[in-house]
């Protein structure tokens, strides 16, 4: 008969491994220190917690996505600010098909910000980027700036569902 203590340790190790792998199943190299969730869970959590949602849309084969990924994962500003968002990382076939998720095209990667009602807030763009690809961020400085803009809008009461900057 096996030692009860050994079986207990094995159980703890297996449970810990399963918990850690499940917790970061959506990280995919974009930041294990970020609490990533699925889009479906993210939309529900955003509404329940009244927090903005940041949606990352990318493909595993995309060169621009591969270049941004390690920078994103290592940027302390993104990791810190992510705690004020519901973070969603969609890859490949997980990309949502609704037109609201492609406000100016289907290029990748795209980063969108949604209000707690699940509406894409089109005014939060890469302000230093290309006018044709407003939600494309080739560097992390622009992502941090957009995250800060969203947080400011939340703090100023300008990020509630249905209210855009232009309406206020």
C-alpha positions as CSV (number, residue, x, y, z in Angstrom):
1,X,0.0,0.0,0.0
2,X,1.3,3.5,-0.9
3,X,2.2,6.0,1.8
4,X,-0.6,8.4,2.5
5,X,1.7,11.3,2.7
6,X,3.2,10.7,-0.7
7,X,-0.3,10.4,-2.2
8,X,-1.3,13.7,-0.6
9,X,1.8,15.4,-2.1
10,X,1.1,14.0,-5.5
11,X,-2.5,15.2,-5.3
12,X,-1.4,18.7,-4.3
13,X,1.2,18.9,-7.1
14,X,-1.4,17.7,-9.7
15,X,-4.0,20.2,-8.5
16,X,-1.5,23.1,-8.5
17,X,-0.4,22.2,-12.1
18,X,-3.9,22.0,-13.4
19,X,-4.9,25.2,-11.7
20,X,-1.9,27.1,-13.0
21,X,-2.4,25.8,-16.6
22,X,-6.1,26.6,-16.6
23,X,-5.4,30.1,-15.1
24,X,-3.1,31.0,-18.0
25,X,-4.7,29.0,-20.8
26,X,-5.5,32.3,-22.5
27,X,-2.1,33.9,-22.0
28,X,-0.4,32.2,-24.9
29,X,2.8,34.1,-24.3
30,X,1.1,37.5,-24.0
31,X,1.7,37.7,-20.2
32,X,1.4,35.0,-17.7
33,X,1.1,37.7,-15.0
34,X,-2.2,38.9,-16.6
35,X,-5.5,37.4,-15.7
36,X,-6.8,36.5,-19.2
37,X,-10.3,35.2,-19.7
38,X,-12.4,34.0,-22.7
39,X,-14.5,36.6,-24.6
40,X,-17.7,35.1,-23.3
41,X,-16.5,35.0,-19.7
42,X,-15.0,38.5,-20.2
43,X,-18.2,40.1,-21.4
44,X,-20.1,38.6,-18.4
45,X,-17.3,39.6,-15.9
46,X,-17.1,43.1,-17.3
47,X,-20.8,43.7,-16.8
48,X,-20.8,42.1,-13.4
49,X,-17.8,44.1,-12.1
50,X,-18.6,47.2,-14.1
51,X,-15.0,47.3,-15.5
52,X,-13.8,48.1,-19.0
53,X,-12.7,45.1,-21.2
54,X,-9.6,45.1,-23.3
55,X,-9.8,42.8,-26.2
56,X,-6.7,41.5,-28.0
57,X,-7.3,39.9,-31.4
58,X,-4.4,38.1,-33.1
59,X,-3.4,35.1,-35.1
60,X,-0.7,32.5,-34.2
61,X,0.9,32.8,-37.7
62,X,1.0,36.7,-37.8
63,X,4.4,38.3,-38.0
64,X,3.3,41.6,-36.4
65,X,1.6,39.6,-33.6
66,X,4.7,37.6,-33.0
67,X,6.8,40.7,-32.8
68,X,4.5,42.5,-30.4
69,X,3.9,39.5,-28.1
70,X,7.2,39.4,-26.1
71,X,7.2,43.2,-25.7
72,X,3.5,43.1,-24.5
73,X,4.2,40.3,-22.0
74,X,7.2,42.1,-20.5
75,X,5.8,45.7,-20.3
76,X,5.3,46.5,-16.6
77,X,2.8,49.3,-17.5
78,X,0.5,46.8,-19.3
79,X,0.8,44.3,-16.5
80,X,0.0,46.9,-13.8
81,X,-2.8,48.5,-15.7
82,X,-4.4,45.2,-16.7
83,X,-5.7,44.9,-13.1
84,X,-8.2,47.6,-13.9
85,X,-9.5,45.8,-17.0
86,X,-11.1,42.5,-17.9
87,X,-8.4,41.1,-20.2
88,X,-9.4,39.0,-23.2
89,X,-7.0,37.4,-25.6
90,X,-8.5,35.8,-28.7
91,X,-6.4,33.8,-31.1
92,X,-7.1,32.3,-34.5
93,X,-10.7,31.0,-34.8
94,X,-11.7,32.6,-31.5
95,X,-11.8,36.0,-33.2
96,X,-15.3,37.3,-32.8
97,X,-17.2,37.6,-36.1
98,X,-19.6,40.5,-35.2
99,X,-18.8,43.6,-37.3
100,X,-18.3,45.7,-34.2
101,X,-15.0,43.9,-33.6
102,X,-13.7,45.1,-36.9
103,X,-14.5,48.9,-36.8
104,X,-12.0,49.8,-39.5
105,X,-11.1,46.4,-40.9
106,X,-10.0,42.9,-40.1
107,X,-6.3,43.4,-39.8
108,X,-4.3,41.9,-37.0
109,X,-3.3,42.4,-34.3
110,X,-6.1,44.7,-33.1
111,X,-6.7,46.0,-29.6
112,X,-10.2,47.2,-28.7
113,X,-11.8,48.5,-25.6
114,X,-15.3,47.6,-24.6
115,X,-17.6,49.1,-22.0
116,X,-19.4,47.0,-19.4
117,X,-22.4,46.5,-21.8
118,X,-20.1,44.9,-24.4
119,X,-20.0,47.8,-26.8
120,X,-16.7,48.6,-28.6
121,X,-15.6,52.1,-27.7
122,X,-14.3,53.3,-31.0
123,X,-12.8,56.5,-29.7
124,X,-10.0,54.7,-27.9
125,X,-7.5,54.2,-30.6
126,X,-3.7,54.2,-31.1
127,X,-3.4,58.0,-31.3
128,X,0.2,57.8,-32.5
129,X,-0.7,55.2,-35.2
130,X,-2.0,55.1,-38.7
131,X,-5.4,56.6,-39.5
132,X,-6.2,53.5,-41.7
133,X,-5.5,51.1,-38.9
134,X,-6.6,52.8,-35.7
135,X,-6.6,49.8,-33.5
136,X,-3.2,48.4,-34.5
137,X,-0.4,48.9,-32.0
138,X,3.2,48.1,-33.2
139,X,4.6,49.1,-29.8
140,X,3.6,48.9,-26.2
141,X,3.9,52.7,-25.5
142,X,0.7,53.2,-27.5
143,X,-1.1,50.4,-25.7
144,X,-0.2,51.8,-22.3
145,X,-1.4,55.3,-23.4
146,X,-4.7,53.9,-24.6
147,X,-5.2,51.9,-21.4
148,X,-4.5,55.1,-19.4
149,X,-7.0,57.0,-21.6
150,X,-9.7,54.4,-20.8
151,X,-8.9,54.5,-17.1
152,X,-9.2,58.4,-17.1
153,X,-12.5,58.1,-18.9
154,X,-13.8,55.7,-16.3
155,X,-12.6,57.9,-13.4
156,X,-14.2,61.0,-15.1
157,X,-17.5,59.1,-15.5
158,X,-17.2,59.2,-19.2
159,X,-17.0,55.4,-19.8
160,X,-20.4,54.3,-18.8
161,X,-22.3,52.1,-21.3
162,X,-23.5,54.0,-24.3
163,X,-21.6,57.3,-23.6
164,X,-18.7,58.1,-25.9
165,X,-16.4,61.1,-25.6
166,X,-18.2,62.8,-28.5
167,X,-21.5,62.5,-26.7
168,X,-20.3,64.2,-23.5
